[in-house]
Amino acid sequence: MQKGVIQLETLSCPSCMQKIENAVKGLNGVNQDSLKVLFNASKVKVDFDSETITINDIEKAIEDLGYPVVKSKVKSA
């Protein structure tokens, strides 16, 4: 399991958080219980199985919703 922290451009509304949360939770390989979308910090924290999904796949799911990713970090859990 790996931990990912994805920095987004500033989120403007709480419903954005919900959209991102739903999209990332729907991805195969994401630990749904670990997912946190931090509104004030505009960050997404998530644990994921690197054998099933990559941080790039998670970023793409967020960017496909129209939320640009600024940067991301991955560490082993």
C-alpha positions as CSV (number, residue, x, y, z in Angstrom):
1,M,0.0,0.0,0.0
2,Q,1.3,3.5,-0.8
3,K,0.2,6.9,0.5
4,G,-0.5,9.6,-2.0
5,V,-0.9,13.3,-1.3
6,I,-2.2,15.3,-4.3
7,Q,-2.0,19.1,-4.2
8,L,-4.8,20.7,-6.3
9,E,-5.5,24.3,-7.3
10,T,-7.6,26.0,-4.7
11,L,-11.0,24.4,-4.4
12,S,-13.8,26.9,-4.6
13,C,-16.8,25.0,-3.2
14,P,-17.6,22.1,-0.9
15,S,-19.5,20.3,-3.8
16,C,-16.1,20.1,-5.6
17,M,-14.9,18.1,-2.7
18,Q,-17.8,15.7,-3.0
19,K,-17.2,15.2,-6.7
20,I,-13.5,14.5,-6.3
21,E,-14.2,12.1,-3.4
22,N,-16.8,10.1,-5.4
23,A,-14.5,9.9,-8.4
24,V,-11.5,8.7,-6.5
25,K,-13.5,6.3,-4.3
26,G,-14.8,4.7,-7.5
27,L,-11.3,3.8,-8.7
28,N,-10.1,0.2,-8.3
29,G,-7.1,-0.1,-6.0
30,V,-8.0,2.9,-3.8
31,N,-8.5,2.3,-0.1
32,Q,-11.8,4.1,0.3
33,D,-11.5,4.4,4.1
34,S,-8.3,6.3,3.8
35,L,-9.5,8.9,1.3
36,K,-9.6,12.5,2.6
37,V,-10.3,15.5,0.5
38,L,-9.1,18.6,2.5
39,F,-11.1,21.6,1.4
40,N,-9.0,24.3,3.1
41,A,-5.7,22.9,2.0
42,S,-6.9,21.8,-1.5
43,K,-5.3,18.4,-1.0
44,V,-6.4,14.8,-1.6
45,K,-4.8,12.2,0.7
46,V,-5.3,8.6,-0.2
47,D,-3.8,5.1,0.3
48,F,-3.7,3.0,-2.8
49,D,-2.4,-0.4,-4.0
50,S,0.4,0.5,-6.4
51,E,0.1,-2.9,-8.1
52,T,-3.5,-2.0,-9.1
53,I,-3.4,1.7,-9.7
54,T,-0.8,4.5,-10.0
55,I,-0.8,8.0,-8.6
56,N,-1.1,9.2,-12.3
57,D,-4.4,7.3,-12.7
58,I,-5.7,9.0,-9.6
59,E,-4.5,12.4,-10.8
60,K,-6.2,11.8,-14.2
61,A,-9.5,11.0,-12.6
62,I,-9.4,14.3,-10.7
63,E,-8.2,16.3,-13.8
64,D,-11.0,14.7,-15.9
65,L,-13.4,16.4,-13.5
66,G,-11.8,19.7,-14.3
67,Y,-9.6,20.2,-11.2
68,P,-5.9,20.8,-12.2
69,V,-3.3,18.9,-10.1
70,V,-0.4,21.1,-9.0
71,K,1.8,18.3,-7.7
72,S,1.7,15.0,-5.9
73,K,3.9,13.0,-3.6
74,V,3.9,9.2,-2.9
75,K,5.4,7.4,0.1
76,S,5.3,3.8,1.1
77,A,2.7,3.1,3.8
